[in-house]
Amino acid sequence: MLEAVLFDMDGVLIDSEPWHLKANRELCAELGFQLRMEEYLDFIGKSASEKWTYFKTKYHLEPTVPELVARENRKNIQMIPDDGEGLVPGVLPLLQSLQEKGVRCGVASSSPLAYINAVLEKYKLFPFFQAVVTGEEMAKGKPAPDIFLHTAKLLGAQPEHCVVIEDSEHGVKAAKAGGMKCIGFKNKNSGEQDLSPADLIVDSLAEVSVRSLELLFHD
């Protein structure tokens, strides 16, 4: 039985990886080192704090981790495209269908809350969600299931009756670790992510409907 749908944000609600990559490259250059793609891709789905803790240690950076996160956050917010151009194709009709059917929805993103709120405000998405959770509040980030379990609790839904929509390997692992159904979205801008543990893998969110979500609970 479908009770709730939990959305990752970056790469699922918004096609943000191209501007995130640009923001990270700019900030790394300002800090005096070159961003390596293999390292950057490994942090997709993880929190900014985890990423900047790693880079601070490796490159002996002077700013604190919160300062580095804040600097990246400001760049990301400045780069959010206008007029809905950053929305992933197919996500708005899906959200509208879920709202019409009365299915509860939540955002469970590793991004900082200020950035999440900026995106939801920019694209007028707040009315579609009954819970918004940032991984920065969790003791353990993805691939641990904490963020999804907490979001489900806020929505009043049982984990086994939730579907998570994710574009990252870490996110899919977190969803399955939480006992939830998972749709893996193959966003070409998210790199070569291993989504194989997902219950269903799609190339477009236009392939996802309320009915296809309900069918995940049928053998």
C-alpha positions in Angstrom: 0.0 0.0 0.0 1.4 3.4 -1.0 1.3 5.9 1.8 4.0 8.4 0.9 6.6 9.3 -1.7 10.0 10.7 -0.7 11.9 12.8 -3.2 15.6 13.5 -3.3 16.1 17.0 -4.5 19.3 17.4 -6.5 19.0 15.4 -9.7 15.4 14.4 -9.0 13.3 17.5 -8.5 15.9 19.8 -10.1 18.6 19.0 -12.7 21.2 20.8 -10.5 24.3 18.8 -11.0 25.6 21.0 -13.9 25.5 24.1 -11.8 26.7 22.4 -8.7 29.7 21.2 -10.6 30.4 24.7 -11.8 30.0 26.1 -8.3 32.3 23.5 -6.8 34.9 24.1 -9.5 34.9 27.8 -8.9 35.2 27.4 -5.1 38.0 24.8 -5.4 39.9 27.2 -7.7 39.4 30.0 -5.2 40.8 27.7 -2.5 43.9 26.8 -4.6 43.2 23.3 -5.9 41.6 21.6 -8.9 38.5 19.6 -8.4 38.9 16.0 -9.5 35.8 14.5 -11.1 36.2 11.1 -9.6 36.2 12.6 -6.2 33.3 14.9 -6.9 31.1 12.1 -8.3 31.7 10.1 -5.2 30.1 12.8 -3.1 26.9 13.0 -5.1 24.0 12.1 -2.7 26.2 12.9 0.4 26.1 16.0 2.5 28.2 19.1 1.7 29.7 18.8 5.2 31.0 15.3 4.4 32.5 16.6 1.2 34.2 19.7 2.7 35.5 17.7 5.7 37.3 15.5 3.2 38.7 18.4 1.1 39.7 20.4 4.2 41.7 17.5 5.5 43.3 16.6 2.1 44.2 20.1 1.1 44.8 21.6 4.6 42.2 24.3 3.9 42.1 27.3 6.4 38.3 28.0 6.4 36.1 25.8 8.7 33.8 23.2 7.3 30.7 25.3 8.0 32.3 28.3 6.3 33.1 26.1 3.2 29.5 24.8 3.1 28.1 28.3 3.4 30.3 29.5 0.5 29.2 26.7 -1.7 25.6 27.2 -0.7 25.7 30.9 -1.7 27.1 30.0 -5.1 24.5 27.2 -5.6 21.6 29.6 -4.7 23.0 32.3 -7.1 23.0 29.7 -9.9 19.4 28.4 -9.6 17.9 29.0 -13.1 14.8 31.2 -13.4 11.4 30.3 -14.9 11.4 26.6 -14.0 14.2 25.8 -16.3 16.0 23.8 -13.7 13.1 21.4 -13.0 13.6 17.8 -14.0 11.2 17.1 -16.9 8.2 15.1 -15.8 8.5 15.9 -12.1 5.8 18.6 -11.9 3.1 16.5 -13.5 4.0 13.6 -11.1 3.8 15.9 -8.1 0.4 17.3 -9.3 -0.9 13.7 -9.7 0.2 12.7 -6.3 -1.4 15.8 -4.8 -4.7 15.1 -6.6 -4.6 11.5 -5.2 -3.9 12.7 -1.7 -0.5 10.9 -1.5 1.8 12.5 1.1 5.1 13.7 -0.2 8.4 14.7 1.4 11.8 16.1 0.4 14.7 14.2 1.8 17.9 16.0 0.6 21.5 16.0 1.6 21.7 19.7 0.7 21.7 22.4 3.3 18.2 23.6 4.4 18.7 27.2 3.1 19.4 25.9 -0.4 16.5 23.4 -0.3 14.2 26.2 0.8 15.5 28.5 -2.0 14.8 25.9 -4.6 11.3 25.1 -3.3 10.5 28.8 -3.1 11.9 29.6 -6.6 9.9 26.9 -8.3 6.8 27.2 -6.1 7.0 23.6 -4.9 6.2 24.0 -1.2 2.5 23.2 -1.6 3.4 19.7 -2.9 5.3 18.7 0.3 4.2 18.0 3.8 7.8 17.5 5.1 11.2 18.9 4.2 14.3 17.3 5.7 18.0 18.1 5.2 20.7 15.5 5.7 22.7 18.2 7.7 20.3 17.4 10.6 21.1 13.7 10.6 23.7 12.0 12.6 24.5 9.7 9.6 24.1 10.8 6.0 23.2 8.6 3.0 23.8 5.7 2.4 22.5 5.4 6.0 18.7 5.4 6.0 18.3 8.0 8.7 17.0 10.8 6.5 14.4 8.7 4.9 13.2 7.1 8.1 12.9 10.6 9.7 11.0 12.0 6.7 8.6 9.0 6.8 8.0 9.5 10.5 7.1 13.2 9.9 4.7 12.2 7.2 3.0 9.6 9.5 3.9 6.8 7.1 5.3 3.4 7.7 8.7 2.8 5.9 7.5 -0.3 4.2 4.7 1.7 2.6 7.0 4.5 1.2 8.6 4.9 -2.2 11.8 6.9 -2.5 12.8 8.5 -5.8 16.6 8.8 -6.1 19.3 9.4 -8.7 22.4 8.5 -6.7 23.9 5.2 -5.6 24.2 6.4 -2.0 20.5 7.5 -2.0 19.3 4.1 -3.4 21.3 2.3 -0.8 19.8 4.5 1.9 16.2 3.8 0.7 16.7 0.1 0.6 18.4 0.1 4.0 15.3 1.8 5.4 13.1 -1.0 4.1 11.5 1.3 1.5 10.6 0.7 -2.2 12.9 2.8 -4.5 12.8 4.1 -8.0 16.2 4.8 -9.5 16.2 7.7 -11.9 19.0 7.6 -14.4 19.8 11.3 -14.7 22.6 11.6 -17.2 24.0 14.7 -15.4 24.5 12.7 -12.2 27.3 10.5 -13.6 27.5 6.8 -13.7 25.6 5.9 -10.6 24.9 2.3 -9.7 21.2 2.2 -9.2 20.8 -1.6 -9.5 19.4 -2.2 -5.9 16.4 0.0 -6.9 13.0 -1.8 -7.4 12.5 0.0 -10.7 15.0 2.0 -12.8 13.7 4.7 -15.2 15.3 7.0 -17.8 12.7 9.7 -17.3 10.3 10.7 -14.6 7.6 10.9 -17.3 7.6 7.1 -16.9 6.5 7.3 -13.3 2.8 7.6 -12.4 0.8 7.1 -9.3 -0.2 3.7 -10.7 3.4 2.6 -11.3 4.2 3.6 -7.7 1.3 1.5 -6.4 2.4 -1.5 -8.5 5.7 -1.6 -6.6 3.8 -3.1 -3.7 2.3 -5.9 -5.7 4.2 -9.1 -6.3 
